[in-house]
Amino acid sequence: MPVADSISRALECAYFDAGRCRSCTLLPTPYARQLADKQATVAAALPEMAWDAPHASAVGAFRNKAKMAVAGTLAAPTIGILATDGSGIDLQACPLHEQPIVDAMPVLERFVRDARLHPYDVPARRGELKHLIVTASPDGELALRLVLRSTESLPRIAKHLPTLVAALPLVSASVNLQPEHKAVLEGDEERVLHGGTLVMRVNGVPLRLKPRSFFQTNTAVAAALYREATGWIDQANPASVLDLYCGVGGFALHAARPGRSVAGVEVAADAIDAARETAAEVGADASFAVGDATSVDLEGGGAPELVVVNPPRRGIGELAARLDASAVRTVVYSSCNPATLARDLAAMPGFRPVRAKLFDMFPHTGHAEVLTLLERR
């Protein structure tokens, strides 16, 4: 169903209706009202902006990633979220998830039982399997990460993994080790057991996701975000573009053009490896380097003409003042936190906000993704 038609529809969720899950706090609010309220909120927080019409999402089946806590017992595992007492609430048919993820859940539950992956009991601090993280590509392929307390179950996983691969369109499977008893989703060690790369074809660009790579959880809206940013970049027509916090290269690879120097910087080495692989496949004139975005050299005549920033929720911090003092002419800022975006823009008085657009990555919640175009005054 086209997004325009879905705006007037409500999302039907049996879990919400039964009081089992309240993650979608805005679910009772009609989606058209949700979108209008978000637009009003971000416009009030950033009053200098000229706001384009917001980009809506589908109301359901839009999430390409499921981060599911595993609890219960080996005979009856729950795959979903944890209640306040640490018990499990099963959400396998969550209507937010793309259909390949929903279809995979019963198969994954059977795999948990067959491989004897004892669910982690938070109150008792025992068990092995803490989370299942499943990501779906636009082609319907899946990547699976198993978050475990220890390596105890690895032999059983290896034994039963071929059956799982035969049952699902699984192109990547890995284990993440999280031995600590604390509210942290994953640990530092990742072991790839099968494949290792999920290809996300976005606007014809085959972006690659390694097990730990970040990617927007709403593929359709992310595609629209990249298209809009690319249009703004092409209109500015810079000779050089620097994509900071570049991840797997989404903005940089979309912006690559003959005669335009494009580079990306990201702290995660596996994301940089993925960006380089995609650049080589599509023949893009783009280079990528592992590094801290806040310490990139912006001084002197070597500064790029245009900088893209897509930081975490904390924003760009001290980088804002460095951009303001640099020779950079244009900044395209993609923000998932309007509060830190407003703070960062206040630290960049040398730039004039030209336009902004809301992209609703997270329907039924108060979260907002904002794309902003800034030009030198």
RAVENTA-V756304 format. One record per helix or strand of 2 or more residues. SS is the DSSP state (H for helix, E for strand). FROM is the first residue (numbers start at 1). LEN is the number of residues. If there is no record, write none. Layout:
ss->SS from->FROM len->LEN
ss->SS from->FROM len->LEN
This chain:
ss->H from->3 len->4
ss->H from->14 len->4
ss->H from->31 len->15
ss->E from->65 len->8
ss->E from->77 len->6
ss->E from->88 len->3
ss->H from->99 len->16
ss->E from->129 len->8
ss->E from->142 len->7
ss->H from->154 len->14
ss->E from->170 len->8
ss->E from->189 len->7
ss->E from->198 len->5
ss->E from->205 len->5
ss->H from->219 len->18
ss->E from->240 len->5
ss->H from->250 len->6
ss->E from->261 len->6
ss->H from->269 len->14
ss->E from->286 len->5
ss->H from->293 len->3
ss->E from->306 len->4
ss->H from->319 len->7
ss->E from->330 len->6
ss->H from->338 len->9
ss->E from->351 len->9
ss->E from->369 len->8
